[in-house]
Amino acid sequence: MGVQQYIVILEANTPPQITLGQNICGATVTKLEKAKQELVTAAQLAKMHNISVDTIRRKLSSINQGTIGKALYDPELASGILQGASSKRGRKRAS
């Protein structure tokens, strides 16, 4: 009987602390790769961040990977840009 391969899928916010050659439960890690991230639409981002679709298209026009009619974005890059921007309300303070 030869060597068999098993695939384990991990989902986490940070990369797991696994190294090549590490022994896990009697098996040796021989390959690590990151899964490709699916692109999301402006409507999906609007639902996640509670912002209008027009605002998302305006703020993320630099990272649009789709067409003008169908805007597609990398969710990691988009979240970083949208969370960094906070809208300030009201008039400026008088000194």
Biopython code that builds the backbone (N, CA, C, O; Angstrom):
import numpy as np
from Bio.PDB.StructureBuilder import StructureBuilder

atoms = [
    (1, "MET", "N", (0.842, -1.166, 0.000)),
    (1, "MET", "CA", (0.000, 0.000, 0.000)),
    (1, "MET", "C", (0.891, 1.234, 0.000)),
    (1, "MET", "O", (1.818, 1.329, 0.804)),
    (2, "GLY", "N", (0.619, 2.182, -0.898)),
    (2, "GLY", "CA", (1.437, 3.384, -1.042)),
    (2, "GLY", "C", (0.988, 4.500, -0.115)),
    (2, "GLY", "O", (0.090, 4.329, 0.710)),
    (3, "VAL", "N", (1.634, 5.642, -0.271)),
    (3, "VAL", "CA", (1.311, 6.810, 0.534)),
    (3, "VAL", "C", (0.013, 7.423, 0.015)),
    (3, "VAL", "O", (-0.162, 7.583, -1.193)),
    (4, "GLN", "N", (-0.885, 7.760, 0.916)),
    (4, "GLN", "CA", (-2.138, 8.392, 0.538)),
    (4, "GLN", "C", (-2.091, 9.866, 0.916)),
    (4, "GLN", "O", (-1.436, 10.249, 1.884)),
    (5, "GLN", "N", (-2.793, 10.684, 0.143)),
    (5, "GLN", "CA", (-2.838, 12.117, 0.405)),
    (5, "GLN", "C", (-4.190, 12.479, 0.988)),
    (5, "GLN", "O", (-5.221, 11.941, 0.585)),
    (6, "TYR", "N", (-4.173, 13.401, 1.948)),
    (6, "TYR", "CA", (-5.382, 13.910, 2.563)),
    (6, "TYR", "C", (-5.363, 15.428, 2.471)),
    (6, "TYR", "O", (-4.302, 16.041, 2.587)),
    (7, "ILE", "N", (-6.514, 16.036, 2.266)),
    (7, "ILE", "CA", (-6.616, 17.490, 2.156)),
    (7, "ILE", "C", (-7.384, 18.000, 3.371)),
    (7, "ILE", "O", (-8.469, 17.512, 3.688)),
    (8, "VAL", "N", (-6.802, 18.985, 4.041)),
    (8, "VAL", "CA", (-7.434, 19.613, 5.190)),
    (8, "VAL", "C", (-7.640, 21.082, 4.846)),
    (8, "VAL", "O", (-6.707, 21.750, 4.401)),
    (9, "ILE", "N", (-8.841, 21.586, 5.047)),
    (9, "ILE", "CA", (-9.137, 22.983, 4.745)),
    (9, "ILE", "C", (-9.306, 23.730, 6.059)),
    (9, "ILE", "O", (-10.124, 23.351, 6.897)),
    (10, "LEU", "N", (-8.524, 24.799, 6.236)),
    (10, "LEU", "CA", (-8.588, 25.627, 7.434)),
    (10, "LEU", "C", (-9.061, 27.017, 7.043)),
    (10, "LEU", "O", (-8.600, 27.579, 6.050)),
    (11, "GLU", "N", (-9.982, 27.571, 7.823)),
    (11, "GLU", "CA", (-10.430, 28.939, 7.605)),
    (11, "GLU", "C", (-10.117, 29.738, 8.862)),
    (11, "GLU", "O", (-10.553, 29.387, 9.959)),
    (12, "ALA", "N", (-9.349, 30.826, 8.691)),
    (12, "ALA", "CA", (-8.950, 31.641, 9.844)),
    (12, "ALA", "C", (-8.641, 33.053, 9.383)),
    (12, "ALA", "O", (-8.373, 33.294, 8.206)),
    (13, "ASN", "N", (-8.683, 33.985, 10.331)),
    (13, "ASN", "CA", (-8.330, 35.374, 10.028)),
    (13, "ASN", "C", (-6.827, 35.555, 9.905)),
    (13, "ASN", "O", (-6.367, 36.449, 9.194)),
    (14, "THR", "N", (-6.055, 34.719, 10.591)),
    (14, "THR", "CA", (-4.604, 34.782, 10.517)),
    (14, "THR", "C", (-4.077, 33.458, 9.985)),
    (14, "THR", "O", (-4.736, 32.431, 10.149)),
    (15, "PRO", "N", (-2.909, 33.452, 9.353)),
    (15, "PRO", "CA", (-2.362, 32.195, 8.830)),
    (15, "PRO", "C", (-2.089, 31.202, 9.956)),
    (15, "PRO", "O", (-1.658, 31.609, 11.035)),
    (16, "PRO", "N", (-2.326, 29.924, 9.733)),
    (16, "PRO", "CA", (-2.072, 28.926, 10.779)),
    (16, "PRO", "C", (-0.572, 28.741, 11.010)),
    (16, "PRO", "O", (0.237, 29.000, 10.119)),
    (17, "GLN", "N", (-0.214, 28.299, 12.193)),
    (17, "GLN", "CA", (1.183, 28.082, 12.559)),
    (17, "GLN", "C", (1.588, 26.646, 12.209)),
    (17, "GLN", "O", (1.862, 25.833, 13.091)),
    (18, "ILE", "N", (1.619, 26.355, 10.920)),
    (18, "ILE", "CA", (1.981, 25.034, 10.408)),
    (18, "ILE", "C", (3.175, 25.220, 9.482)),
    (18, "ILE", "O", (3.195, 26.142, 8.666)),
    (19, "THR", "N", (4.173, 24.345, 9.607)),
    (19, "THR", "CA", (5.347, 24.432, 8.750)),
    (19, "THR", "C", (5.502, 23.158, 7.926)),
    (19, "THR", "O", (4.994, 22.100, 8.299)),
    (20, "LEU", "N", (6.198, 23.268, 6.818)),
    (20, "LEU", "CA", (6.459, 22.096, 5.992)),
    (20, "LEU", "C", (7.332, 21.113, 6.771)),
    (20, "LEU", "O", (8.273, 21.505, 7.462)),
    (21, "GLY", "N", (7.006, 19.859, 6.646)),
    (21, "GLY", "CA", (7.757, 18.830, 7.348)),
    (21, "GLY", "C", (7.266, 18.570, 8.758)),
    (21, "GLY", "O", (7.747, 17.653, 9.424)),
    (22, "GLN", "N", (6.317, 19.364, 9.219)),
    (22, "GLN", "CA", (5.789, 19.190, 10.566)),
    (22, "GLN", "C", (4.968, 17.899, 10.640)),
    (22, "GLN", "O", (4.280, 17.540, 9.684)),
    (23, "ASN", "N", (5.044, 17.214, 11.767)),
    (23, "ASN", "CA", (4.306, 15.978, 11.972)),
    (23, "ASN", "C", (3.018, 16.294, 12.731)),
    (23, "ASN", "O", (3.064, 16.754, 13.872)),
    (24, "ILE", "N", (1.874, 16.049, 12.098)),
    (24, "ILE", "CA", (0.575, 16.303, 12.706)),
    (24, "ILE", "C", (-0.213, 15.000, 12.713)),
    (24, "ILE", "O", (-0.581, 14.489, 11.655)),
    (25, "CYS", "N", (-0.471, 14.466, 13.890)),
    (25, "CYS", "CA", (-1.273, 13.234, 14.065)),
    (25, "CYS", "C", (-0.744, 12.092, 13.210)),
    (25, "CYS", "O", (-1.535, 11.351, 12.627)),
    (26, "GLY", "N", (0.558, 11.933, 13.122)),
    (26, "GLY", "CA", (1.154, 10.837, 12.380)),
    (26, "GLY", "C", (1.323, 11.090, 10.892)),
    (26, "GLY", "O", (1.751, 10.196, 10.163)),
    (27, "ALA", "N", (0.998, 12.286, 10.427)),
    (27, "ALA", "CA", (1.156, 12.639, 9.009)),
    (27, "ALA", "C", (2.150, 13.788, 8.891)),
    (27, "ALA", "O", (2.264, 14.606, 9.804)),
    (28, "THR", "N", (2.870, 13.855, 7.770)),
    (28, "THR", "CA", (3.857, 14.898, 7.534)),
    (28, "THR", "C", (3.298, 15.915, 6.546)),
    (28, "THR", "O", (2.753, 15.539, 5.508)),
    (29, "VAL", "N", (3.431, 17.205, 6.865)),
    (29, "VAL", "CA", (2.964, 18.284, 5.987)),
    (29, "VAL", "C", (3.953, 18.422, 4.839)),
    (29, "VAL", "O", (5.134, 18.684, 5.067)),
    (30, "THR", "N", (3.478, 18.246, 3.591)),
    (30, "THR", "CA", (4.350, 18.331, 2.425)),
    (30, "THR", "C", (4.017, 19.501, 1.516)),
    (30, "THR", "O", (4.822, 19.855, 0.654)),
    (31, "LYS", "N", (2.849, 20.111, 1.688)),
    (31, "LYS", "CA", (2.459, 21.197, 0.792)),
    (31, "LYS", "C", (1.507, 22.132, 1.533)),
    (31, "LYS", "O", (0.573, 21.677, 2.194)),
    (32, "LEU", "N", (1.744, 23.440, 1.421)),
    (32, "LEU", "CA", (0.860, 24.463, 1.962)),
    (32, "LEU", "C", (0.545, 25.442, 0.845)),
    (32, "LEU", "O", (1.454, 25.898, 0.151)),
    (33, "GLU", "N", (-0.706, 25.768, 0.661)),
    (33, "GLU", "CA", (-1.059, 26.794, -0.318)),
    (33, "GLU", "C", (-2.310, 27.519, 0.132)),
    (33, "GLU", "O", (-3.172, 26.947, 0.799)),
    (34, "LYS", "N", (-2.397, 28.776, -0.240)),
    (34, "LYS", "CA", (-3.537, 29.606, 0.115)),
    (34, "LYS", "C", (-4.581, 29.495, -0.995)),
    (34, "LYS", "O", (-4.251, 29.559, -2.179)),
    (35, "ALA", "N", (-5.817, 29.332, -0.604)),
    (35, "ALA", "CA", (-6.898, 29.229, -1.584)),
    (35, "ALA", "C", (-7.141, 30.594, -2.226)),
    (35, "ALA", "O", (-7.001, 31.631, -1.579)),
    (36, "LYS", "N", (-7.501, 30.576, -3.487)),
    (36, "LYS", "CA", (-7.792, 31.828, -4.180)),
    (36, "LYS", "C", (-9.067, 32.440, -3.616)),
    (36, "LYS", "O", (-10.044, 31.744, -3.340)),
    (37, "GLN", "N", (-9.032, 33.751, -3.453)),
    (37, "GLN", "CA", (-10.176, 34.469, -2.917)),
    (37, "GLN", "C", (-11.138, 34.800, -4.045)),
    (37, "GLN", "O", (-10.726, 35.295, -5.094)),
    (38, "GLU", "N", (-12.393, 34.533, -3.835)),
    (38, "GLU", "CA", (-13.413, 34.863, -4.836)),
    (38, "GLU", "C", (-13.670, 36.369, -4.807)),
    (38, "GLU", "O", (-13.620, 36.991, -3.745)),
    (39, "LEU", "N", (-13.939, 36.942, -5.954)),
    (39, "LEU", "CA", (-14.264, 38.359, -6.028)),
    (39, "LEU", "C", (-15.720, 38.567, -5.634)),
    (39, "LEU", "O", (-16.563, 37.704, -5.879)),
    (40, "VAL", "N", (-16.012, 39.708, -5.026)),
    (40, "VAL", "CA", (-17.379, 40.011, -4.600)),
    (40, "VAL", "C", (-17.872, 41.251, -5.324)),
    (40, "VAL", "O", (-17.079, 42.067, -5.795)),
    (41, "THR", "N", (-19.189, 41.383, -5.408)),
    (41, "THR", "CA", (-19.795, 42.520, -6.092)),
    (41, "THR", "C", (-19.943, 43.697, -5.134)),
    (41, "THR", "O", (-19.767, 43.564, -3.923)),
    (42, "ALA", "N", (-20.270, 44.849, -5.707)),
    (42, "ALA", "CA", (-20.483, 46.044, -4.898)),
    (42, "ALA", "C", (-21.704, 45.865, -4.002)),
    (42, "ALA", "O", (-21.726, 46.382, -2.885)),
    (43, "ALA", "N", (-22.717, 45.146, -4.469)),
    (43, "ALA", "CA", (-23.911, 44.916, -3.661)),
    (43, "ALA", "C", (-23.599, 44.064, -2.432)),
    (43, "ALA", "O", (-24.126, 44.319, -1.350)),
    (44, "GLN", "N", (-22.755, 43.068, -2.594)),
    (44, "GLN", "CA", (-22.370, 42.233, -1.447)),
    (44, "GLN", "C", (-21.570, 43.042, -0.429)),
    (44, "GLN", "O", (-21.767, 42.893, 0.777)),
    (45, "LEU", "N", (-20.666, 43.900, -0.912)),
    (45, "LEU", "CA", (-19.901, 44.761, -0.003)),
    (45, "LEU", "C", (-20.804, 45.773, 0.689)),
    (45, "LEU", "O", (-20.597, 46.092, 1.859)),
    (46, "ALA", "N", (-21.802, 46.277, -0.027)),
    (46, "ALA", "CA", (-22.742, 47.229, 0.562)),
    (46, "ALA", "C", (-23.516, 46.587, 1.707)),
    (46, "ALA", "O", (-23.774, 47.229, 2.725)),
    (47, "LYS", "N", (-23.880, 45.335, 1.540)),
    (47, "LYS", "CA", (-24.608, 44.623, 2.590)),
    (47, "LYS", "C", (-23.702, 44.365, 3.796)),
    (47, "LYS", "O", (-24.155, 44.458, 4.937)),
    (48, "MET", "N", (-22.425, 44.041, 3.553)),
    (48, "MET", "CA", (-21.500, 43.745, 4.651)),
    (48, "MET", "C", (-21.131, 44.998, 5.449)),
    (48, "MET", "O", (-20.998, 44.930, 6.671)),
    (49, "HIS", "N", (-20.963, 46.144, 4.770)),
    (49, "HIS", "CA", (-20.464, 47.360, 5.424)),
    (49, "HIS", "C", (-21.546, 48.405, 5.673)),
    (49, "HIS", "O", (-21.258, 49.468, 6.222)),
    (50, "ASN", "N", (-22.777, 48.121, 5.281)),
    (50, "ASN", "CA", (-23.909, 49.035, 5.485)),
    (50, "ASN", "C", (-23.649, 50.409, 4.856)),
    (50, "ASN", "O", (-23.869, 51.449, 5.478)),
    (51, "ILE", "N", (-23.176, 50.383, 3.605)),
    (51, "ILE", "CA", (-22.895, 51.589, 2.825)),
    (51, "ILE", "C", (-23.607, 51.417, 1.487)),
    (51, "ILE", "O", (-23.841, 50.286, 1.060)),
    (52, "SER", "N", (-23.952, 52.503, 0.823)),
    (52, "SER", "CA", (-24.633, 52.397, -0.463)),
    (52, "SER", "C", (-23.687, 51.866, -1.550)),
    (52, "SER", "O", (-22.467, 51.994, -1.453)),
    (53, "VAL", "N", (-24.281, 51.274, -2.572)),
    (53, "VAL", "CA", (-23.511, 50.705, -3.678)),
    (53, "VAL", "C", (-22.736, 51.798, -4.411)),
    (53, "VAL", "O", (-21.591, 51.587, -4.812)),
    (54, "ASP", "N", (-23.360, 52.967, -4.585)),
    (54, "ASP", "CA", (-22.687, 54.071, -5.269)),
    (54, "ASP", "C", (-21.438, 54.532, -4.506)),
    (54, "ASP", "O", (-20.410, 54.833, -5.113)),
    (55, "THR", "N", (-21.532, 54.585, -3.189)),
    (55, "THR", "CA", (-20.380, 54.977, -2.367)),
    (55, "THR", "C", (-19.255, 53.960, -2.498)),
    (55, "THR", "O", (-18.084, 54.330, -2.587)),
    (56, "ILE", "N", (-19.608, 52.694, -2.511)),
    (56, "ILE", "CA", (-18.590, 51.650, -2.645)),
    (56, "ILE", "C", (-17.914, 51.745, -4.000)),
    (56, "ILE", "O", (-16.689, 51.661, -4.079)),
    (57, "ARG", "N", (-18.672, 51.915, -5.057)),
    (57, "ARG", "CA", (-18.065, 52.029, -6.393)),
    (57, "ARG", "C", (-17.154, 53.249, -6.482)),
    (57, "ARG", "O", (-16.106, 53.193, -7.124)),
    (58, "ARG", "N", (-17.544, 54.347, -5.845)),
    (58, "ARG", "CA", (-16.729, 55.562, -5.880)),
    (58, "ARG", "C", (-15.435, 55.375, -5.092)),
    (58, "ARG", "O", (-14.365, 55.753, -5.569)),
    (59, "LYS", "N", (-15.519, 54.795, -3.892)),
    (59, "LYS", "CA", (-14.334, 54.643, -3.050)),
    (59, "LYS", "C", (-13.387, 53.556, -3.552)),
    (59, "LYS", "O", (-12.176, 53.644, -3.346)),
    (60, "LEU", "N", (-13.931, 52.537, -4.205)),
    (60, "LEU", "CA", (-13.108, 51.399, -4.621)),
    (60, "LEU", "C", (-12.857, 51.358, -6.128)),
    (60, "LEU", "O", (-12.539, 50.300, -6.671)),
    (61, "SER", "N", (-12.995, 52.475, -6.797)),
    (61, "SER", "CA", (-12.795, 52.486, -8.249)),
    (61, "SER", "C", (-11.372, 52.105, -8.637)),
    (61, "SER", "O", (-11.152, 51.601, -9.739)),
    (62, "SER", "N", (-10.411, 52.333, -7.763)),
    (62, "SER", "CA", (-9.015, 52.024, -8.086)),
    (62, "SER", "C", (-8.717, 50.520, -8.055)),
    (62, "SER", "O", (-7.752, 50.084, -8.684)),
    (63, "ILE", "N", (-9.513, 49.716, -7.344)),
    (63, "ILE", "CA", (-9.245, 48.278, -7.263)),
    (63, "ILE", "C", (-10.321, 47.450, -7.963)),
    (63, "ILE", "O", (-10.419, 46.247, -7.723)),
    (64, "ASN", "N", (-11.124, 48.067, -8.817)),
    (64, "ASN", "CA", (-12.170, 47.351, -9.549)),
    (64, "ASN", "C", (-11.534, 46.355, -10.516)),
    (64, "ASN", "O", (-10.690, 46.733, -11.329)),
    (65, "GLN", "N", (-11.935, 45.085, -10.434)),
    (65, "GLN", "CA", (-11.395, 44.056, -11.310)),
    (65, "GLN", "C", (-12.424, 43.555, -12.309)),
    (65, "GLN", "O", (-12.158, 42.612, -13.055)),
    (66, "GLY", "N", (-13.583, 44.171, -12.330)),
    (66, "GLY", "CA", (-14.620, 43.787, -13.280)),
    (66, "GLY", "C", (-14.765, 44.853, -14.347)),
    (66, "GLY", "O", (-13.824, 45.596, -14.626)),
    (67, "THR", "N", (-15.930, 44.925, -14.936)),
    (67, "THR", "CA", (-16.214, 45.947, -15.944)),
    (67, "THR", "C", (-16.917, 47.116, -15.267)),
    (67, "THR", "O", (-17.158, 47.089, -14.060)),
    (68, "ILE", "N", (-17.245, 48.138, -16.047)),
    (68, "ILE", "CA", (-17.944, 49.293, -15.472)),
    (68, "ILE", "C", (-19.347, 48.895, -15.037)),
    (68, "ILE", "O", (-19.831, 49.364, -14.006)),
    (69, "GLY", "N", (-19.999, 48.044, -15.799)),
    (69, "GLY", "CA", (-21.343, 47.606, -15.435)),
    (69, "GLY", "C", (-21.355, 46.590, -14.306)),
    (69, "GLY", "O", (-22.290, 46.576, -13.505)),
    (70, "LYS", "N", (-20.346, 45.748, -14.223)),
    (70, "LYS", "CA", (-20.276, 44.701, -13.196)),
    (70, "LYS", "C", (-18.979, 44.885, -12.419)),
    (70, "LYS", "O", (-17.943, 44.339, -12.799)),
    (71, "ALA", "N", (-19.030, 45.640, -11.348)),
    (71, "ALA", "CA", (-17.845, 45.924, -10.551)),
    (71, "ALA", "C", (-17.562, 44.753, -9.604)),
    (71, "ALA", "O", (-18.431, 44.351, -8.830)),
    (72, "LEU", "N", (-16.347, 44.211, -9.670)),
    (72, "LEU", "CA", (-15.939, 43.104, -8.808)),
    (72, "LEU", "C", (-14.701, 43.520, -8.026)),
    (72, "LEU", "O", (-13.803, 44.165, -8.568)),
    (73, "TYR", "N", (-14.654, 43.146, -6.742)),
    (73, "TYR", "CA", (-13.575, 43.584, -5.871)),
    (73, "TYR", "C", (-13.032, 42.418, -5.058)),
    (73, "TYR", "O", (-13.748, 41.462, -4.759)),
    (74, "ASP", "N", (-11.743, 42.514, -4.703)),
    (74, "ASP", "CA", (-11.121, 41.575, -3.773)),
    (74, "ASP", "C", (-11.631, 41.945, -2.379)),
    (74, "ASP", "O", (-11.438, 43.082, -1.949)),
    (75, "PRO", "N", (-12.279, 41.018, -1.659)),
    (75, "PRO", "CA", (-12.889, 41.389, -0.382)),
    (75, "PRO", "C", (-11.894, 41.838, 0.694)),
    (75, "PRO", "O", (-12.240, 42.673, 1.530)),
    (76, "GLU", "N", (-10.678, 41.307, 0.692)),
    (76, "GLU", "CA", (-9.693, 41.715, 1.698)),
    (76, "GLU", "C", (-9.244, 43.153, 1.479)),
    (76, "GLU", "O", (-9.195, 43.940, 2.424)),
    (77, "LEU", "N", (-8.914, 43.502, 0.228)),
    (77, "LEU", "CA", (-8.499, 44.873, -0.073)),
    (77, "LEU", "C", (-9.644, 45.855, 0.165)),
    (77, "LEU", "O", (-9.445, 46.936, 0.720)),
    (78, "ALA", "N", (-10.833, 45.466, -0.257)),
    (78, "ALA", "CA", (-11.992, 46.349, -0.122)),
    (78, "ALA", "C", (-12.305, 46.629, 1.346)),
    (78, "ALA", "O", (-12.591, 47.769, 1.712)),
    (79, "SER", "N", (-12.254, 45.604, 2.179)),
    (79, "SER", "CA", (-12.541, 45.801, 3.608)),
    (79, "SER", "C", (-11.508, 46.714, 4.253)),
    (79, "SER", "O", (-11.845, 47.540, 5.102)),
    (80, "GLY", "N", (-10.253, 46.566, 3.852)),
    (80, "GLY", "CA", (-9.210, 47.439, 4.391)),
    (80, "GLY", "C", (-9.437, 48.895, 4.042)),
    (80, "GLY", "O", (-9.237, 49.774, 4.880)),
    (81, "ILE", "N", (-9.850, 49.158, 2.816)),
    (81, "ILE", "CA", (-10.090, 50.535, 2.382)),
    (81, "ILE", "C", (-11.358, 51.096, 3.033)),
    (81, "ILE", "O", (-11.373, 52.241, 3.483)),
    (82, "LEU", "N", (-12.417, 50.289, 3.082)),
    (82, "LEU", "CA", (-13.690, 50.784, 3.604)),
    (82, "LEU", "C", (-13.670, 50.970, 5.124)),
    (82, "LEU", "O", (-14.338, 51.870, 5.632)),
    (83, "GLN", "N", (-12.933, 50.157, 5.849)),
    (83, "GLN", "CA", (-12.884, 50.313, 7.298)),
    (83, "GLN", "C", (-11.974, 51.456, 7.709)),
    (83, "GLN", "O", (-12.160, 52.035, 8.779)),
    (84, "GLY", "N", (-11.003, 51.790, 6.887)),
    (84, "GLY", "CA", (-10.100, 52.887, 7.197)),
    (84, "GLY", "C", (-10.761, 54.244, 7.033)),
    (84, "GLY", "O", (-10.355, 55.217, 7.667)),
    (85, "ALA", "N", (-11.769, 54.312, 6.192)),
    (85, "ALA", "CA", (-12.435, 55.586, 5.937)),
    (85, "ALA", "C", (-13.619, 55.750, 6.885)),
    (85, "ALA", "O", (-14.546, 54.939, 6.880)),
    (86, "SER", "N", (-13.582, 56.784, 7.680)),
    (86, "SER", "CA", (-14.721, 57.068, 8.559)),
    (86, "SER", "C", (-15.263, 58.434, 8.192)),
    (86, "SER", "O", (-14.502, 59.382, 7.997)),
    (87, "SER", "N", (-16.559, 58.531, 8.101)),
    (87, "SER", "CA", (-17.166, 59.802, 7.722)),
    (87, "SER", "C", (-17.398, 60.639, 8.972)),
    (87, "SER", "O", (-17.917, 60.142, 9.972)),
    (88, "LYS", "N", (-17.019, 61.889, 8.912)),
    (88, "LYS", "CA", (-17.219, 62.801, 10.031)),
    (88, "LYS", "C", (-18.473, 63.610, 9.756)),
    (88, "LYS", "O", (-18.683, 64.092, 8.643)),
    (89, "ARG", "N", (-19.294, 63.753, 10.768)),
    (89, "ARG", "CA", (-20.558, 64.466, 10.596)),
    (89, "ARG", "C", (-20.524, 65.796, 11.355)),
    (89, "ARG", "O", (-19.756, 65.981, 12.299)),
    (90, "GLY", "N", (-21.343, 66.668, 10.927)),
    (90, "GLY", "CA", (-21.459, 67.959, 11.611)),
    (90, "GLY", "C", (-20.420, 68.963, 11.138)),
    (90, "GLY", "O", (-19.518, 68.632, 10.369)),
    (91, "ARG", "N", (-20.558, 70.167, 11.600)),
    (91, "ARG", "CA", (-19.625, 71.203, 11.190)),
    (91, "ARG", "C", (-18.353, 71.144, 12.002)),
    (91, "ARG", "O", (-18.305, 70.506, 13.053)),
    (92, "LYS", "N", (-17.323, 71.811, 11.512)),
    (92, "LYS", "CA", (-16.032, 71.827, 12.191)),
    (92, "LYS", "C", (-16.122, 72.648, 13.470)),
    (92, "LYS", "O", (-16.932, 73.567, 13.588)),
    (93, "ARG", "N", (-15.278, 72.294, 14.409)),
    (93, "ARG", "CA", (-15.254, 73.021, 15.682)),
    (93, "ARG", "C", (-14.689, 74.424, 15.501)),
    (93, "ARG", "O", (-13.779, 74.646, 14.703)),
    (94, "ALA", "N", (-15.227, 75.329, 16.229)),
    (94, "ALA", "CA", (-14.684, 76.691, 16.235)),
    (94, "ALA", "C", (-13.611, 76.768, 17.308)),
    (94, "ALA", "O", (-13.812, 76.315, 18.435)),
    (95, "SER", "N", (-12.482, 77.338, 16.955)),
    (95, "SER", "CA", (-11.373, 77.397, 17.924)),
    (95, "SER", "C", (-11.564, 78.516, 18.910)),
    (95, "SER", "O", (-10.729, 78.710, 19.793)),
]
sb = StructureBuilder()
sb.init_structure("model")
sb.init_model(0)
sb.init_chain("A")
sb.init_seg("    ")
for serial, (resi, resn, name, xyz) in enumerate(atoms, 1):
    if name == "N":
        sb.init_residue(resn, " ", resi, " ")
    sb.init_atom(name, np.array(xyz, "f"), 0.0, 1.0, " ", f" {name:<3s}", serial, name[0])
structure = sb.get_structure()
